[in-house]
Amino acid sequence: MTTGVRGVRGAITCAANTEPDILEAADELLRALVSANDISPEDLGSAIFSLSPDLDAAFPARAARALGWTHVPLMCTREVPVPGALARCVRVMLLWNTPKSQEQIAHVYLREAKSLRPDLAQADEAGDVPAEEKAT
């Protein structure tokens, strides 16, 4: 199997615009993505985090550094302020070097961010990843 670059998406909402809440949410999201896909940090090309306009108390990339992602290039940015968009939301896109196909990638949406991908809303209890995606 050939290794290629795949995008892995995830999102989570925060309880409040505080440093602890943002870092805790980002940590939970990253751990869920790693668990659902068996990701090793040395296989990551980069991680891009975005925050909804109402979050500015912390950089979610700090949660990745705390997990030991010391050599992964990280970037934080602001989401476009679209009226009616989901509030207090941290999103991430991981660029991952993997032999898995796009269909085998488990994207993870937690808390209120499940509304961003209703097609993934039927999640099992072990990590909020649909069972059919975990099986591949």
N, C-alpha and C positions, 0 to 999 in steps of 0.2 A: 504494500500500500504506500502511496506517495503522501508525504506530509505537505499540507497547504496551510494557508492562513484562513481562519474562520473568525467571524464576529460572534461574540457571545453577549447577549443583552440581558439586562436586569434593571429593576427599579424597586424602590421601597419608599414609603412615606415616613416622615419623622413626626414625633409627638409635638415638638415645638422647635423654634429657631434658637436652639442653644448648642453650644459646643458638644456637651455630652450626648445630647439626642442625635445630632448629625453623625458623630463618630460611632455611636452604638448602632445606628441604622446601617451605616456603610459597612461596618464590621459584619453585621448579620447578613447583609446582602452578599458580600464577598465570600463568606463562609458557605453560604447556600450554593452559590455558583460553583465554587471549588468542589464541594461535595457532590453536586448533581452531575458534574462533568469529569471528575477526577483530574482536575487541572493542577499542574505543577508550575510554580512561579517562573522557573527557568525556561518554560515553554511559551511564556507570554511575550509578545512583541511590544505591547503597550496597553495602557488602560486610560480611557477618557471618561471622566466623571462630569456630570452636569447637575446643576441645582436649579430648582424653580426660583423665580425672582424673589420670593419671600424668605429664602434661606441664605444667610450670609455670616453666620456665626463661626463657621469652621470650614476648612478644606477637607472634603471626604477622602482625598488621597492619603491623608494622615493615617486613616484606618488601614490602608494597604501597607504602608510603611511599618505600622505596628505589628502586622502579620508577617513581617520579614521580607516584604517585596522590595528589597533595597536596590536591586539592579533593574527593576522594571520601570521604563519611562512612564510617568504619570502626568496627567493634565486635568485641570478643573476648569469648567466654563459655566456660563449662565445659559439657561434655556430661553428661547424666544418667549416673551411675555404675551402669549395668546390669551385673549379673554376666555374665561371659563376653563382654562387648563387646570390640571390636578395641582393642588397646593401642597407645599412642604414635601416635595418629591426629589429624591436623589436618584439619578439614573447613571448607569455605567455601560460602556461598551468595551469589552476585552477583545484584543486582537491576539488570537491564540494559534500557535503552530501545532497542528494536529492532523493525524490521518483520518479523523472522523469526517463523515459527510455532513452537509448542512442539516439533513433530516435527523442526524444523531445528536445534534447539539440541543441541550436543555437550557432554554432561556427561563429566568426566574423572576417572577413579579410577586412581591410580598405586600401584605397589609392592603391599604387602599389602592396601591399601584396595580393590583390585580385587574382593576377596571381599564387599564391601558391595553391589556391583551385579554379580552373576554374568551378568546379561543383557548387560552391556557388556564382558565378559571377553575376547571375541574381538577383540582390538585389533590394529591394524596397527603397524608399527614406527615410524612417523612421528608420535609424540606420544601413543601409547596411546589413540587415538580410533578406534572402529570405522569401517571404510571406508564403510559404508552411511550413517553419520551425517555423515561429512565431505562426502559427495556432495550433500547437500541444503543 
